[in-house]
């Protein structure tokens, strides 16, 4: 695993140096919702990055908002709503809202039925729901009006143009 990929795994963000070097990885990263899902898992489960062991560990300074059973069930539901097909889709704003609302209804029902089994303190329910709702909606807005594909196409064209100009300049300097 490269340093850049470790940084993506630990922070959830790709460094700009990696973007210019690995355009294909950047595009994959942009359409891959798994960093958002992993971030939700870590926030709800109170995990922190331990640089010594190079892994995620329990943050002893705070209590998890829910147990692993909830996190696993939540990921099962979210993966159905946050996937490549939807992110690369051409949604209208209303459709992104509808998908988010349907997903939230599923999670609300799940929590209402099994809240005690999930170890969710009633005071934390709204915090958890808002984190999920915001994360999913922001991820889904990548697909509104074909935005993600247009953004990726524009970046690809800019990169190709820059690479072409660099090659031209390299060719001009050599006689």
C-alpha atoms as one frame of an Amber mdcrd trajectory, in Angstrom:
protein
   0.000   0.000   0.000   1.421   3.386  -1.012   1.770   6.322   1.341  -1.036
   8.101  -0.520  -3.421   5.184  -0.095  -2.565   4.916   3.608  -3.347   8.620
   3.874  -6.670   8.104   2.123  -7.484   5.215   4.468  -6.565   7.182   7.593
  -8.081  10.556   6.646 -10.665   9.773   4.017  -9.153  12.377   1.693  -6.761
  11.898  -1.192  -3.682  14.188  -1.247  -3.418  16.448  -4.287  -0.004  15.036
  -5.248  -1.635  11.670  -5.725  -4.365  13.176  -7.875  -1.950  14.507 -10.453
   0.090  11.284 -10.486  -2.716   8.759 -10.524  -5.663  10.217 -12.425  -7.360
   6.822 -12.688  -7.193   6.273  -8.931  -8.582   9.762  -8.415 -11.604   9.002
 -10.591 -12.182   5.727  -8.736 -11.906   7.590  -5.445 -14.448  10.221  -6.543
 -17.121   7.663  -7.401 -16.403   5.283  -4.542 -18.707   5.944  -1.567 -16.793
   3.578   0.742 -14.714   6.377   2.390 -17.981   8.029   3.461 -19.296   4.714
   4.791 -16.043   3.998   6.639 -16.072   7.476   8.159 -19.606   6.923   9.478
 -18.514   3.569  10.935 -15.609   5.250  12.733 -17.676   8.177  14.040 -20.508
   6.030  15.353 -18.135   3.395  16.720 -15.789   5.983  18.323 -12.685   4.778
  16.501  -9.438   6.686  16.164  -6.329   6.091  14.071  -3.407   4.647  16.028
  -0.242   5.591  14.138   1.898   3.159  16.158  -0.110   0.101  15.182  -1.311
   1.581  11.847  -4.931   0.647  12.481  -8.202   1.944  13.835  -8.709   1.405
  17.579 -11.360   2.286  20.131 -11.101   5.900  21.279 -10.968   5.531  25.066
 -11.887   9.194  25.582 -15.434   8.707  24.249 -18.107   6.072  24.208 -19.436
   4.595  20.950 -22.836   5.951  19.921 -23.995   2.421  19.005 -22.709  -1.136
  19.032 -21.281  -3.235  16.198 -24.665  -4.848  15.475 -26.099  -1.429  14.580
 -23.055  -0.438  12.555 -23.213  -3.696  10.566 -26.955  -3.359   9.902 -26.522
   0.307   9.012 -23.773  -0.471   6.489 -26.006  -3.110   4.904 -28.750  -0.516
   4.359 -26.424   2.305   3.281 -24.560   0.218   0.728 -27.861  -0.238  -1.099
 -28.338   3.520  -1.349 -24.754   4.699  -1.767 -23.187   2.845  -4.671 -21.462
   3.522  -7.988 -24.655   3.156 -10.008 -26.426   5.891  -8.098 -23.421   8.223
  -7.869 -22.767   7.899 -11.604 -26.476   8.272 -12.345 -28.219  11.339 -13.654
 -30.552  12.297 -10.820 -32.759  15.296 -10.382 -32.498  17.076  -7.050 -35.938
  15.758  -6.084 -34.793  12.193  -6.773 -31.758  12.614  -4.505 -34.100  13.893
  -1.786 -36.491  10.972  -2.327 -33.709   8.372  -2.158 -32.336   9.982   1.006
 -35.807  10.101   2.589 -36.484   6.444   1.738 -33.148   5.441   3.199 -33.776
   7.439   6.370 -37.228   5.863   6.781 -35.616   2.417   6.601 -33.061   3.357
   9.248 -35.622   5.034  11.521 -37.797   1.909  11.438 -34.728  -0.265  12.078
 -33.727   1.850  15.095 -37.306   2.050  16.415 -37.607  -1.728  16.311 -34.147
  -2.603  17.617 -32.854   0.548  19.337 -32.224  -1.210  22.642 -30.448  -4.100
  20.898 -28.207  -1.566  19.178 -27.121   0.081  22.411 -28.165   3.511  21.166
 -28.752   6.023  23.923 -31.962   7.983  23.165 -30.029  11.276  23.399 -27.699
  10.133  20.610 -30.399   9.048  18.139 -30.880  12.443  16.513 -27.111  13.000
  16.273 -26.677   9.640  14.538 -29.621  10.241  12.200 -28.377  13.695  11.214
 -24.858  12.405  10.516 -26.256   9.649   8.314 -28.759  11.914   6.541 -26.182
  14.614   5.777 -23.510  12.159   4.636 -25.845  10.270   2.330 -27.447  13.370
   0.837 -24.103  15.043   0.124 -22.850  11.842  -1.499 -25.992  11.529  -3.610
 -25.762  15.128  -4.808 -22.730  14.038  -6.851 -25.276  12.480  -9.213 -27.611
  15.485  -9.481 -27.873  16.684 -13.087 -25.146  14.232 -14.078 -22.719  16.289
 -11.983 -20.205  13.575 -11.140 -19.726  12.433 -14.722 -19.471  16.018 -16.007
 -16.956  16.857 -13.261 -14.869  13.772 -14.015 -14.980  14.434 -17.762 -13.901
  18.049 -17.241 -11.007  17.002 -14.979  -9.960  14.295 -17.427  -9.947  16.786
 -20.321  -7.943  19.307 -18.283  -5.410  16.640 -17.338  -5.128  15.447 -20.946
  -4.699  19.052 -22.112  -2.012  19.726 -19.485  -0.201  16.516 -20.341  -0.322
  17.408 -24.044   1.082  20.883 -23.409   3.866  19.406 -21.250   4.770  16.994
 -24.019   4.776  19.845 -26.551   7.012  21.941 -24.329   9.390  19.002 -23.789
   9.542  18.504 -27.537  10.264  22.196 -28.150  13.185  22.252 -25.766  14.958
  19.445 -27.607  16.650  20.228 -30.894
